[in-house]
């Protein structure tokens, strides 16, 4: 987006026009984005990207059929946060993660149990939860 701004305005990218670009980006999110994608879809994709970035695992691998524990935990985090941050029903989240609606119920229970028993997991989960919450304030 910054490069697009630079091309359109025929200017170099620098610190002073960064804030102008951020205003344009926020304006784009509020005006144009809802016409192309629903708010819940945008939030779901944001959750996937943030989990993928935090744990350095590609989204396609997280959403794949693999049953490896370290991958399944990340998928369960995505599913739980999707329940928390969106208005999607369990079967809609299940479609996006290529699972069954009962898997979403199990994922929520598994994440909440892990939060109560594993302090490291709880710390990471709440840090990620806070980061995503902060990004959703502007939406």
Buried (B, 14 or more C-beta within 10 A) or exposed (E): EEEEBBEEEEEEEEEEBEEEBEEBBEEEEEEEBEEEEEEBBBBBEBBBEBBBEBBEBEBEEBBEEEEEEEBBBBBBBBBBBBBBBBEBEBEBBBEBBEBEEEBBBEBBEBBEEBBEEEEEBBEBBEEBBEEBEEBBEEE
